[in-house]
């Protein structure tokens, strides 16, 4: 019977994906009908009976039974609990995605396929041994929302749920980590790990002894002195590409207190003022690919001549050059409301791929301080590193790592190589009805944004809802002004308040709604189509720039045509877009000059040009991550050879 059901399921999968899958996909798919077969078995049982069976599975896991042997029954229990508590039943493809996640895979699930619900099955199964499961998200709002949303499912089955939020006390963090399943952001999980390492150093105890002190007694230590995390057993990473790939170029660093002297602060302010007087090409060269500035010989002479200033009294000549080049880099390469925002008097980095703010992160090598000087803020001297860990090193500490996202296949080789996880594309529950319209390419940014506004005005007349993705806050405000001039009512989101934005984005599919958002503001939010919108073609998504990674374009377009709904996606791009500078400053200038004044460009060569630029940037980012890993590996080995903790110092 099971084999016949399995064959029927594989036939259905083959209809969705093409030829019948082989290998692990087939193996996972054969489990789905076995899980379905338990549905009529569990339906008549009471809640208490389900909880009792969950408790029995927990005992089996703790007595040494393999989780694979418990998978079918555990997944069936979760599906039944979800039906009873939140009124949602896992689709077969969601079960398939959950099986892949349990088996250390990144499941690529199209947007709108219910990734939050998918995670409940592998999270419950892997929580049975009592070692703790971490469900990792990209911001506090999503962590809290998902924990609260899925809580009734876990509670019915006797599982406890915790949630880590920015600003929590050590006591509440420790309680959250003591839960069976803990939701939180990668940043909070990573920084808690670093803080625990510092605490263990101060305690002078081994990892195990300090852990036992926390959960079996304080041993005379204050609560704030004790670690908060348990072991790193199993992590399910939501938006895995964003966390494991995009964020992997910036290590997590905890700095020791280090106050700047007046001379050091003055040097940053002075270098910023001096840099403003320099002329590009004549006084310095700028490499847009590396985002670095280098003084020319005339530029160095000018800096020397103007460097006789009290602000630079403590600097050598070479030191003065470094300060000025750093200031040039801050002024040219790092733009306010794109790369960072000024929030409550502080520089807060904005993730270039997601448009989200990353509080607690700092640029290294004095760049952060140069940007503070540029914005005329108080200089906080570059911190002395007390503890640091890369995203790669942190997540490789888990015994089991898995995840889910809408876009992972293109980065499959890197994910397999670095994290030793597979990548599996999961078919959609319903056929995807997204229509891709050809890119529209313009010679100037001004022409592009005028065309975007005209297109929105045209669609708005018939009530079509439109969601527009922009690269920066500045660009979103530019488009907003054009729409306001045309009398188009719209919402503008700048990735500053995740909860409010999620509520606004959720309404983006209503008739006549126009939503302008920086990159992926509101990502992770389900967009429901309003009444009659499907007949209009569904939600229309416009991208106003090609991003540095092609899968980010796919993520943006994935906001439409969810769960079988219709939808359209189209990109409006220009030769003045930053991606063109991937070819270098001079080639980019030649391209722009060649096609200046030609308005809209329609040649296939132009479209290929942007694809080539994206590939070049993707290779550069991969190189950056590879170099960071190599550096951190060497650093860790050196500290180990010296008998030191590789994470500290």
Buried (B, 14 or more C-beta within 10 A) or exposed (E): EEEEBBEEBBEBBBEEBEEBBEEBBBEBBBBBBBBBBBEEEBEEBEEEEBBEBBEEBBEBBEEEBEBEEBBBBBBBBBBBBBBBBBEBEBBBBBBBBBBBBBBBBBBBBBBBBBBBBBBBBBBBBBBBBEBBBBBBBBBBBBBBBBBEBBBBBBBBBBBBBBBBBBEBEBEBBBBBBBBBBBBBBBBBBBBBBBBBBBBBBEBEBEEEEBBEBBEEEEBEBEEEBBBBBBBBBBBBBBBBBBBBBBBBBBBBBBBEEEEBEEEBBBBBBBBBEBBEEBEEEEBBBBBBEEBBBBBBEEBBEBBEEBBEBEBBEEBEEEEBBBBBBBBBBBBBBBBBBBBBBBEEEBBBBBBBBBBBBBEBBBBEEBBBBBBBBBBEBEBBBBBEBBBBBBBBBBBEEBEBBBBBBBBBBBBBEBBEEBBEBBBBBBBBBBEBBBBEEEBBBBBBBEBBBBBBBEBBBEBBEEBBBBBBBBBBBBBBBBBBEBBEEEEBEBBBBBBBBBEEBBEBBBBBBBBBBBBBBBBBBBBBBBBBBBEEBBEBBBBBBBBBBBBBBBBBBBBBBBBBBBBEBBBBBBBBBBBBBBBBBBBBBEEBEEBBEEBEEEEBBEEEEBBEBBEEBBEBBBEEBBEBBEEBBEEBBEEBEEBEEEEEBBBBB
